[in-house]
Amino acid sequence: MAQIPISSNIKGQIGEASILGNPPLPQPIVDELLEFLSNFYEIGDNPNPMTDVRRSVYFNATTQEGKEISWKADARITLSWVSAQKQEETEEEVFYPDMEAVFPVEVKTGEYATLERNQLDVARAISQAPNHVFPVVINVSIEDLPENVEIETQIFGRDFD
């Protein structure tokens, strides 16, 4: 049997796979994103919001000096839900989402994994724009594999300066 040493790149791949590699998105992450959104929108009772995960998506921003910078995020999570208003106005049993938010996601695995300069700069710029885009960093600890992984979700606009 061959052995592969666990480098920081391998740790990162394991962390990304544990969060983004197998639909659906882990429920604790969906719950935390919905809780965050409830600070901005009337979410209402959304037992089954829709999530879409796309891997390796570029996000761009322009600095105050006019320089174009980009960030290749590990993923883009799109969360769609039915607004509280639509839930109140509709008497039907089936609801179709009418609200949507986008979360550029960077997954960091390991104790010393941090955002790189462009990642941080673009995420900050995106979070300050008046849109429905909220950058997220998911810190993953793989120390307890194969039983579980520990995650911490940090959202720009809440957990970052």
JOFENMO-V101486 format. One record per residue. N is the residue number from 1. PHI is phi in degrees with one decimal (none if undefined). PSI is psi in radians with two decimals (NA if undefined). OMEGA is omega in degrees with one decimal (NA if undefined). Layout:
# JOFENMO-V101486
n phi psi omega
N PHI PSI OMEGA
N PHI PSI OMEGA
This chain:
# JOFENMO-V101486
n phi psi omega
1 none 2.29 178.8
2 -84.7 2.63 177.0
3 -120.0 2.50 178.5
4 -114.9 2.15 178.0
5 -65.5 2.50 -178.6
6 -86.7 1.65 177.3
7 -85.8 3.06 178.1
8 -64.2 -0.58 177.1
9 -65.9 -0.73 178.7
10 -65.0 -0.75 176.9
11 -57.5 -0.77 179.3
12 -61.5 -0.72 178.7
13 -65.5 -0.67 178.0
14 -65.2 -0.78 179.0
15 -61.4 -0.81 178.5
16 -62.0 -0.77 -179.2
17 -62.8 -0.66 -177.7
18 -68.5 -0.50 -178.4
19 -97.2 -0.79 -169.9
20 -108.3 -0.16 -168.6
21 -82.7 -0.24 -174.5
22 -142.3 1.87 179.2
23 -64.2 2.64 -0.7
24 -81.2 2.93 176.4
25 -60.4 2.43 -179.9
26 -53.7 2.32 -175.2
27 -56.7 -0.66 178.1
28 -59.5 -0.55 178.2
29 -72.1 -0.79 178.1
30 -58.6 -0.78 180.0
31 -60.8 -0.74 -179.1
32 -67.9 -0.68 178.2
33 -65.2 -0.73 177.6
34 -64.4 -0.72 178.0
35 -60.7 -0.75 177.3
36 -60.5 -0.81 -178.4
37 -63.6 -0.48 -179.1
38 -65.2 -0.25 174.7
39 -75.1 -0.32 -176.0
40 -115.6 -0.47 -173.6
41 -131.2 2.69 172.4
42 -83.6 1.73 -173.9
43 -76.0 -0.69 -176.2
44 72.6 -2.76 -179.0
45 -94.0 1.83 -178.3
46 -120.6 1.45 -177.9
47 -69.4 -0.41 -177.2
48 -135.4 1.16 175.6
49 -65.8 2.66 -179.7
50 -91.5 2.40 175.9
51 -123.9 2.51 175.5
52 -131.3 2.24 -179.2
53 -116.4 2.18 174.8
54 -119.4 2.32 -177.1
55 -88.0 2.67 172.5
56 49.3 1.26 -178.2
57 -114.5 2.37 179.2
58 -86.9 2.43 172.7
59 -125.2 2.44 -175.9
60 -122.3 2.69 176.4
61 -150.6 2.87 176.0
62 -119.4 2.25 179.5
63 -72.5 2.97 178.0
64 -62.8 -0.42 178.1
65 -83.7 -0.03 179.2
66 89.4 0.14 180.0
67 -84.0 2.31 177.0
68 -79.9 2.25 175.8
69 -128.6 2.66 -179.5
70 -135.8 2.79 -179.3
71 -138.8 2.13 174.0
72 -90.9 1.66 -178.6
73 -70.0 2.66 177.2
74 -62.5 -0.56 -179.6
75 -162.7 2.91 170.2
76 -123.8 2.08 175.9
77 -100.6 2.19 173.9
78 -108.3 2.16 -179.1
79 -111.2 2.12 180.0
80 -115.6 2.46 -179.3
81 -148.6 2.94 177.9
82 -94.2 2.18 -178.4
83 -64.5 2.70 178.0
84 -59.3 -0.68 -179.9
85 -62.0 -0.78 179.8
86 -65.3 -0.64 178.6
87 -63.2 -0.67 -179.7
88 -72.2 -0.64 -174.7
89 -82.2 -0.36 -174.8
90 -101.3 2.31 178.5
91 -97.4 0.04 -176.9
92 -78.0 2.80 179.8
93 -80.6 -0.50 -176.6
94 -107.4 2.27 179.1
95 -113.4 2.53 173.9
96 -112.3 2.31 -176.0
97 -55.4 2.44 176.3
98 -124.3 0.03 179.0
99 -128.6 2.65 -177.0
100 -152.8 2.49 173.7
101 -135.7 2.61 -178.5
102 -114.7 2.38 179.2
103 -124.4 1.78 169.4
104 -66.5 2.29 -172.6
105 -122.2 2.33 170.3
106 -117.9 2.18 178.3
107 -99.3 2.19 179.3
108 -117.9 2.25 -177.1
109 -118.6 2.29 177.6
110 105.0 2.81 -173.6
111 -64.1 -0.58 -172.8
112 -109.0 0.18 -179.1
113 -75.9 2.19 -179.9
114 -135.7 2.88 176.5
115 -68.0 2.44 174.5
116 -80.2 2.93 -172.6
117 -53.9 -0.97 -178.3
118 -64.6 -0.64 178.1
119 -58.0 -0.85 -178.4
120 -65.9 -0.78 -178.9
121 -63.5 -0.79 -179.8
122 -67.6 -0.75 179.3
123 -59.9 -0.75 178.2
124 -63.1 -0.78 -179.7
125 -62.7 -0.76 179.6
126 -63.7 -0.74 -176.4
127 -67.0 -0.39 -178.8
128 -91.2 -0.16 179.7
129 -79.2 2.57 179.6
130 -79.6 1.44 -179.0
131 -147.6 -2.99 179.8
132 -105.3 0.69 -177.2
133 -119.5 2.18 -175.2
134 -130.8 1.78 179.8
135 -62.8 2.55 -175.7
136 -135.3 2.47 169.9
137 -116.7 2.22 175.8
138 -110.8 1.98 177.3
139 -89.1 2.25 -175.6
140 -119.9 2.29 171.5
141 -107.0 2.17 -178.6
142 -106.0 0.27 -177.0
143 -61.8 -0.53 -176.5
144 -97.4 0.25 175.2
145 -62.2 2.56 6.1
146 -92.0 0.07 -177.6
147 -71.5 -0.75 179.7
148 -165.1 2.94 171.2
149 -120.6 2.59 178.9
150 -104.0 2.33 -177.8
151 -125.4 2.61 172.3
152 -133.4 2.12 -178.6
153 -99.0 2.16 177.4
154 -117.4 2.26 -176.1
155 -117.6 2.27 175.6
156 -63.9 2.40 -174.7
157 98.2 -0.20 176.7
158 -129.9 -0.85 -171.3
159 -108.1 -0.06 -179.2
160 -121.4 2.64 177.2
161 -73.3 NA NA
